[in-house]
Amino acid sequence: MKSTSYARSFKSRLTPLSGRPDLTPMVDVLFLLLIFFMIGSSFVQVSGVKVNLPQTATTKNLGIEKSVITLAHGENKYLIYFNEKEVTWEQLKQRLAEVRNFSASGTVIIRADRLIPFGVVAKLMALAENANVAAIIATTPQQQQEETEFDADEPKN
């Protein structure tokens, strides 16, 4: 008997491709993800505390860290917030000391409602000065060009 070999050699007709893979589909997906996240995110952080800011003629933007003190008008009293968290005057003193120690600019932004008495804003600015922290008062741009003596929405004393 003869021994038959059933093993045959098969030659493949496939040839390997040389060169780089096409990155165009991956770049398209990355750009779509980038656009999705840009549209889904908020560029301007809006505060949850409603404050009616006074209007001024200057509109200079400052690049500083976020340390915002908000004075809101509540029922029969005013509320103090430091970075969206309600605080007391004693807690505010501690937070201002922390801003001075841990912030590169040492600056806070004051957002005060128009109905807050100026004495309260002055007290807040004095606290900031005692803590060696620069205070900036936030306002909105003036809507009208003409000078007015008073605003109809402001309380008259």
C-alpha atoms as one frame of an Amber mdcrd trajectory, in Angstrom:
protein
   0.000   0.000   0.000   1.019   3.381  -0.758   0.768   6.105   1.747  -1.065
   9.039   0.343  -0.510  12.494   1.650  -3.651  14.496   1.824  -1.897  17.617
   2.951  -1.827  20.085   0.199  -0.431  23.523   0.340  -2.939  26.234  -0.327
  -1.740  29.536  -1.582  -3.644  32.567  -0.356  -4.810  35.100  -2.867  -5.001
  37.870  -0.237  -2.237  40.428  -0.218  -1.528  42.551   2.879  -2.024  46.284
   2.470   0.866  48.494   3.274   0.612  52.048   4.519  -1.273  53.907   7.239
  -4.855  53.258   8.327  -7.454  55.864   7.363  -7.990  58.139  10.410 -10.741
  60.254   8.832 -13.670  58.374  10.457 -12.030  58.592  13.894 -11.415  62.332
  13.518 -15.048  62.806  12.434 -16.293  61.015  15.553 -13.989  63.068  17.792
 -15.240  66.326  16.275 -18.848  65.233  16.720 -18.154  64.433  20.387 -16.455
  67.805  20.832 -19.425  69.632  19.320 -21.848  67.603  21.452 -20.042  68.471
  24.701 -19.622  72.141  23.742 -23.330  72.524  23.045 -24.287  70.571  26.152
 -22.094  72.561  28.524 -22.724  76.023  29.888 -20.021  78.624  29.240 -21.481
  81.182  31.595 -22.141  79.940  35.065 -25.467  81.329  36.150 -26.036  81.825
  39.827 -29.089  80.294  41.443 -29.607  83.369  43.630 -31.781  85.983  41.920
 -30.278  89.459  42.289 -31.360  92.664  40.552 -27.989  94.340  39.869 -27.687
  98.113  39.436 -26.641  99.495  36.052 -23.387 101.323  35.294 -21.646 102.621
  32.208 -18.426 100.556  32.549 -18.267  96.963  31.295 -14.730  95.715  31.909
 -14.278  91.941  32.310 -11.734  90.666  34.794 -10.024  87.264  34.707 -10.100
  86.242  38.362 -10.972  83.132  40.310 -14.540  82.579  41.328 -15.094  83.994
  44.787 -18.523  85.589  44.708 -20.373  87.138  47.628 -24.067  87.649  46.944
 -26.347  89.893  48.983 -29.946  88.983  48.182 -33.108  90.678  49.344 -35.343
  88.260  51.270 -38.554  88.745  53.189 -37.893  91.327  55.936 -34.139  90.593
  55.822 -31.184  90.199  53.526 -29.330  86.955  52.799 -25.556  86.529  52.445
 -24.136  83.855  50.119 -20.500  82.943  49.521 -20.134  80.962  46.272 -23.827
  79.986  46.313 -23.818  78.817  49.972 -25.649  80.842  52.604 -23.330  82.107
  55.362 -23.436  84.322  58.435 -21.204  87.340  59.051 -18.799  85.223  61.171
 -18.586  82.503  58.527 -18.015  85.205  55.903 -15.020  86.535  57.875 -13.511
  83.033  57.837 -14.161  82.608  54.114 -12.533  85.959  53.329  -9.432  84.877
  55.286  -9.375  81.668  53.228  -9.600  83.676  49.998  -6.600  85.748  51.039
  -4.548  82.670  51.945  -5.443  80.386  49.032  -6.271  82.698  46.121  -3.613
  84.028  43.785  -5.503  87.260  43.103  -7.064  87.761  46.542 -10.216  89.212
  44.986 -13.927  88.697  45.595 -16.869  89.828  43.491 -19.803  91.376  45.324
 -23.253  90.916  43.781 -25.700  93.033  45.753 -29.373  93.520  44.993 -30.421
  97.135  44.410 -32.751  96.954  47.401 -29.931  96.109  49.836 -29.056  99.205
  51.909 -25.689 100.740  51.104 -24.659 100.365  54.757 -24.722  96.584  54.397
 -22.585  96.730  51.239 -20.194  99.112  53.015 -19.957  96.703  55.968 -19.149
  93.877  53.562 -16.470  95.949  51.822 -14.975  96.841  55.221 -14.798  93.127
  56.089 -12.996  92.476  52.798 -10.579  95.329  53.453  -9.831  94.047  56.980
  -9.057  90.624  55.489  -6.757  92.259  52.855  -9.017  91.082  50.035  -9.861
  93.277  47.056 -13.625  93.632  46.502 -15.251  94.329  43.137 -18.921  95.245
  42.873 -20.779  93.542  40.009 -23.185  95.645  37.966 -25.020  95.333  34.676
 -24.345  97.547  31.647 -26.442 100.676  31.396 -29.368 100.192  29.007 -29.938
 103.819  28.093 -27.417 106.464  27.144 -29.122 109.439  28.751 -28.429 110.415
  32.345 -31.298 109.964  34.788 -31.683 111.319  38.285 -33.520 108.281  39.605
 -34.890 104.946  38.502 -38.626 104.247  38.819 -37.942 100.780  40.284 -35.734
 102.030  43.113 -37.354 102.821  46.453 -37.461 106.516  47.261 -36.201 107.560
  50.687
